[in-house]
Structures are given as structure tokens and as C-alpha cells.
Amino acid sequence: MEERRKVQRHRTLKAGSIRFNRGSGIDCRVRNVSPEGALLEVASQIGIPDDFVLVVAIDRVRQPCHVIWRDPTRLGVQFKAA
């Protein structure tokens, strides 16, 4: 597989939440992260919009995101300017 990322991501395993529609949320796991984006694992893609806010409570992070790619249990997201 050809690597297309501009910045290398670092492996991690943190609990997160995908927030949209004024507080609705879906639990996720952050599997890797860089200053430009992240890989998120979810139980299901159903109902997840293309744009949302990723919340990682342990790091006090609220980061607007845009989905770049999807598969049944994973999302590749790019961080947007806050």
C-alpha cells in the first residue's frame, strides 16, 4: 500500500468520542495520531457524518475533523482548523 500521509502518525490507544448534532456522540478509540489527523476505531459506521468534533477527555482535546476514508470499523480523519 502506498503511503500518502504528509506527516507520520504515532501509535496510541485512547478513548474518544465522536460528537455531532449539538452533543450526540459515538464512542471510539484513537489508534494513531499526528498533528494533521488520526485513525479512529468504531463499532459501526452507521450515523457518523463526514464532519464532527473528536473529543479525547484524558488529553482535554476537542478537535474538529473531516473524514478522509472509511471502512466498516475504522475512520481516517483529517483535523480542521478550530
C-alpha positions as CSV (number, residue, x, y, z in Angstrom):
1,M,0.0,0.0,0.0
2,E,1.3,3.4,-0.9
3,E,1.8,5.8,2.0
4,R,0.1,9.1,1.2
5,R,0.3,10.9,4.6
6,K,2.4,14.1,4.7
7,V,3.2,13.6,8.4
8,Q,4.0,10.3,10.2
9,R,1.4,9.2,12.7
10,H,2.2,7.9,16.1
11,R,0.6,4.8,17.6
12,T,-1.7,5.3,20.6
13,L,-4.7,3.8,22.2
14,K,-7.0,6.3,23.8
15,A,-10.7,6.5,24.4
16,G,-12.5,9.2,22.4
17,S,-15.9,10.4,21.4
18,I,-17.2,11.5,18.0
19,R,-19.5,14.5,18.7
20,F,-22.1,16.0,16.3
21,N,-25.6,17.4,16.3
22,R,-25.2,19.5,19.4
23,G,-23.8,16.8,21.7
24,S,-24.8,13.5,20.2
25,G,-21.9,11.2,20.5
26,I,-20.4,7.8,19.5
27,D,-17.6,6.2,21.4
28,C,-14.4,5.5,19.6
29,R,-10.7,4.5,20.1
30,V,-7.9,6.7,18.8
31,R,-5.4,4.2,17.3
32,N,-2.8,6.6,15.9
33,V,-2.4,10.4,15.6
34,S,-0.4,13.1,14.1
35,P,-0.7,16.9,14.1
36,E,-2.8,16.6,10.9
37,G,-5.1,13.6,11.5
38,A,-5.9,10.3,13.2
39,L,-7.2,6.8,12.8
40,L,-10.3,6.1,14.8
41,E,-11.9,2.7,15.5
42,V,-15.7,2.5,16.0
43,A,-18.2,-0.4,16.5
44,S,-20.1,0.7,13.4
45,Q,-20.0,3.5,10.7
46,I,-23.8,3.9,10.8
47,G,-24.8,7.5,11.6
48,I,-21.3,9.0,11.6
49,P,-21.3,12.2,9.5
50,D,-18.3,13.4,7.4
51,D,-17.6,16.3,9.7
52,F,-17.6,16.1,13.5
53,V,-15.7,17.0,16.7
54,L,-13.3,14.4,18.2
55,V,-13.2,14.6,22.0
56,V,-10.4,12.9,23.9
57,A,-11.2,13.7,27.5
58,I,-7.9,12.4,29.0
59,D,-6.0,14.9,26.9
60,R,-8.6,17.7,27.1
61,V,-8.8,17.7,23.3
62,R,-11.8,18.9,21.2
63,Q,-10.7,18.8,17.6
64,P,-12.9,19.4,14.5
65,C,-12.4,16.6,12.0
66,H,-13.3,15.7,8.4
67,V,-13.5,12.0,7.3
68,I,-11.0,11.2,4.5
69,W,-11.7,7.5,4.3
70,R,-13.9,4.8,5.9
71,D,-14.1,1.1,6.2
72,P,-16.6,-0.9,8.4
73,T,-14.9,-0.2,11.7
74,R,-12.3,2.5,11.0
75,L,-12.2,6.1,10.0
76,G,-9.2,8.1,8.7
77,V,-9.8,11.7,9.7
78,Q,-8.0,15.0,8.9
79,F,-8.0,17.7,11.5
80,K,-9.6,21.0,10.6
81,A,-8.6,24.5,11.8
82,A,-10.5,25.1,15.1
